[in-house]
Amino acid sequence: MNETTVKNGRRHWRYWQSAFDSLAFVAVLAGLGWLISEGVGELHYNWQWYRVPPYFYRIEDGVFYPGPLLRGLGVTLELTGWSLLLTVAFGLAAALLQRSTSWAGHAMARVYVEMVRNTPLLVQLYLVYFILAPILELDRFVAAVLALAIFEGAFAAEIFRAGIAAIPHGQWEGGRALGLAPYAVYRCVILPQAIRLVLPPLTGLAISLIKHSALVSVIAVADLTTEGRNLIADTFMTFELWFTVAVLYLILTTSLSLVVSGLERRLPVRSIGHD
């Protein structure tokens, strides 16, 4: 069998495999569409999608006024942004403490990570809002940011710890050989390499943070979920508004994934030298 025959066989195999994959994809979409249409038909629900757009915005006398959904989306973005900054700070601090020579620092970080990761976020949110917030005189928005950051920071700590541990020992020795202090070795040698390794899992954590932010509606923070629930109580458009809220969350998480994918292409994970 000559080389040309082999190449033609591989080309035909790829063609048929691609055709089969396309048909399977279309069949799955058709099946899902059929299930949804059957379910909707059984509901006997009066859909009122035409009433949804005014809840995004309205224009009166040439002036733009954001509606409840846009205002809630803005609060969700602000909440997520501040929580993500604190999440990275808490996670990095806990990861460094776990690698420190101080047994007290290591023990505190370990207790924090294990306690927070193994208890529900909703419980922690109530504890921060009803116990910690009155003591520190925090409003509900700041309490929500703190609760989310504490919870996600415990997971970020393990991500950072794993990323730092993945750096070969020779990198540490090289930094010390240059006469760098321990903090300088971390700042100039270790962390820049670890960031490239932890960026993908941190993206997943940020997406989880966006979704978990919906829980702050239980303490009446006016985020996207809260505004959606208020509108449902006023209009009884349950499915239209919940679907709209879900699509807005999907847009947020997908956009974040695309942005981070672009960053990964600009900061490719290079192979790190062995010891």
ZAMARGU-4260 file (C-alpha; in steps of 0.2 Angstrom, whole numbers, plus 5000, padded with zeros to 4 digits):
<rodrens>
0) 5000/5000/5000 | 5008/5016/4994 | 5009/5033/5004 | 4996/5041/4992 | 4983/5027/4996
5) 4986/5029/5015 | 4983/5048/5014 | 4967/5046/5004 | 4961/5034/5016 | 4964/5045/5031
10) 4956/5060/5021 | 4940/5049/5018 | 4940/5044/5036 | 4941/5061/5043 | 4927/5067/5031
15) 4915/5053/5036 | 4919/5056/5054 | 4916/5075/5053 | 4899/5071/5044 | 4894/5059/5058
20) 4899/5071/5071 | 4888/5085/5063 | 4873/5073/5061 | 4875/5068/5079 | 4876/5086/5085
25) 4860/5091/5074 | 4851/5075/5081 | 4855/5081/5099 | 4849/5098/5096 | 4833/5092/5088
30) 4830/5081/5103 | 4832/5095/5115 | 4821/5106/5105 | 4808/5093/5104 | 4809/5090/5123
35) 4808/5109/5126 | 4793/5111/5114 | 4784/5097/5122 | 4787/5104/5140 | 4781/5121/5135
40) 4766/5114/5127 | 4761/5104/5143 | 4763/5120/5153 | 4748/5129/5144 | 4758/5145/5148
45) 4754/5162/5141 | 4770/5169/5135 | 4773/5188/5136 | 4790/5191/5129 | 4785/5208/5122
50) 4784/5214/5140 | 4802/5210/5144 | 4812/5224/5134 | 4805/5239/5144 | 4813/5231/5160
55) 4830/5233/5152 | 4829/5252/5148 | 4817/5265/5143 | 4820/5282/5133 | 4809/5297/5138
60) 4812/5314/5130 | 4828/5307/5122 | 4835/5303/5140 | 4841/5285/5143 | 4834/5277/5159
65) 4841/5260/5164 | 4828/5247/5169 | 4828/5235/5184 | 4837/5222/5174 | 4851/5233/5169
70) 4853/5240/5186 | 4854/5223/5194 | 4867/5218/5181 | 4877/5233/5185 | 4876/5228/5204
75) 4881/5210/5199 | 4896/5216/5190 | 4902/5228/5204 | 4899/5214/5217 | 4909/5201/5206
80) 4923/5213/5203 | 4926/5218/5221 | 4924/5200/5227 | 4936/5193/5214 | 4950/5206/5219
85) 4948/5201/5237 | 4947/5182/5232 | 4964/5183/5224 | 4971/5193/5239 | 4964/5180/5252
90) 4969/5165/5241 | 4987/5171/5238 | 4989/5176/5256 | 4983/5159/5262 | 4993/5149/5250
95) 5009/5159/5255 | 5005/5156/5273 | 5003/5137/5270 | 5021/5137/5263 | 5029/5148/5276
100) 5040/5141/5290 | 5028/5149/5303 | 5018/5134/5311 | 5005/5147/5317 | 5003/5154/5300
105) 5002/5137/5292 | 4989/5131/5305 | 4978/5147/5303 | 4978/5146/5284 | 4975/5127/5284
110) 4960/5129/5296 | 4953/5143/5285 | 4954/5133/5270 | 4946/5117/5277 | 4933/5126/5287
115) 4927/5137/5272 | 4928/5124/5259 | 4918/5111/5269 | 4903/5123/5274 | 4889/5130/5263
120) 4891/5147/5256 | 4873/5151/5261 | 4878/5148/5279 | 4893/5158/5278 | 4884/5172/5270
125) 4871/5173/5285 | 4885/5172/5297 | 4894/5187/5289 | 4878/5197/5287 | 4870/5194/5304
130) 4886/5193/5315 | 4901/5200/5307 | 4893/5215/5298 | 4884/5223/5314 | 4901/5222/5323
135) 4911/5230/5309 | 4896/5241/5304 | 4896/5235/5286 | 4882/5238/5274 | 4874/5223/5265
140) 4884/5225/5249 | 4900/5225/5258 | 4895/5210/5268 | 4890/5201/5252 | 4907/5205/5245
145) 4916/5199/5260 | 4906/5183/5261 | 4909/5179/5243 | 4928/5183/5244 | 4930/5172/5260
150) 4922/5157/5252 | 4930/5158/5235 | 4947/5163/5243 | 4948/5146/5251 | 4947/5138/5234
155) 4959/5151/5226 | 4972/5146/5240 | 4973/5128/5234 | 4974/5134/5216 | 4989/5146/5220
160) 4997/5133/5232 | 4997/5120/5218 | 5003/5132/5205 | 5018/5137/5216 | 5022/5119/5220
165) 5023/5115/5202 | 5038/5127/5199 | 5054/5116/5199 | 5065/5117/5214 | 5079/5123/5203
170) 5070/5140/5201 | 5071/5143/5219 | 5089/5138/5220 | 5093/5150/5205 | 5084/5164/5214
175) 5093/5162/5230 | 5110/5160/5221 | 5107/5177/5214 | 5106/5184/5232 | 5087/5187/5231
180) 5078/5188/5248 | 5064/5175/5250 | 5050/5188/5246 | 5060/5194/5230 | 5061/5176/5224
185) 5042/5174/5225 | 5039/5191/5217 | 5052/5190/5203 | 5054/5172/5200 | 5040/5161/5206
190) 5024/5170/5205 | 5026/5176/5187 | 5028/5158/5182 | 5014/5152/5193 | 5002/5164/5186
195) 5003/5156/5169 | 4999/5139/5177 | 4984/5145/5188 | 4976/5156/5175 | 4964/5143/5168
200) 4958/5136/5185 | 4956/5154/5192 | 4945/5157/5177 | 4934/5143/5182 | 4934/5150/5200
205) 4929/5167/5193 | 4914/5160/5183 | 4908/5151/5199 | 4909/5167/5208 | 4898/5175/5196
210) 4885/5161/5198 | 4887/5161/5217 | 4884/5180/5218 | 4866/5176/5214 | 4864/5170/5232
215) 4866/5187/5239 | 4848/5190/5235 | 4844/5182/5251 | 4851/5197/5261 | 4842/5209/5249
220) 4857/5215/5239 | 4849/5223/5223 | 4859/5211/5211 | 4852/5204/5195 | 4843/5189/5203
225) 4835/5200/5216 | 4828/5212/5203 | 4822/5197/5193 | 4813/5190/5208 | 4805/5207/5212
230) 4799/5209/5194 | 4792/5191/5194 | 4782/5196/5210 | 4775/5211/5202 | 4771/5204/5184
235) 4770/5185/5187 | 4780/5183/5171 | 4790/5169/5179 | 4797/5160/5164 | 4801/5175/5153
240) 4811/5184/5167 | 4820/5168/5174 | 4825/5164/5156 | 4831/5182/5153 | 4841/5182/5169
245) 4849/5165/5165 | 4854/5172/5148 | 4862/5187/5156 | 4872/5176/5167 | 4877/5165/5153
250) 4883/5181/5143 | 4894/5186/5158 | 4902/5169/5160 | 4905/5167/5142 | 4912/5184/5140
255) 4924/5181/5154 | 4930/5164/5147 | 4933/5173/5130 | 4943/5187/5138 | 4954/5174/5148
260) 4956/5164/5132 | 4964/5179/5124 | 4975/5182/5139 | 4981/5164/5138 | 4986/5166/5120
265) 4996/5182/5125 | 5004/5173/5140 | 5006/5155/5134 | 5011/5142/5147 | 5029/5139/5143
270) 5038/5123/5148 | 5047/5126/5164 | 5064/5119/5165 | 5068/5103/5176 | 5079/5103/5191
</rodrens>
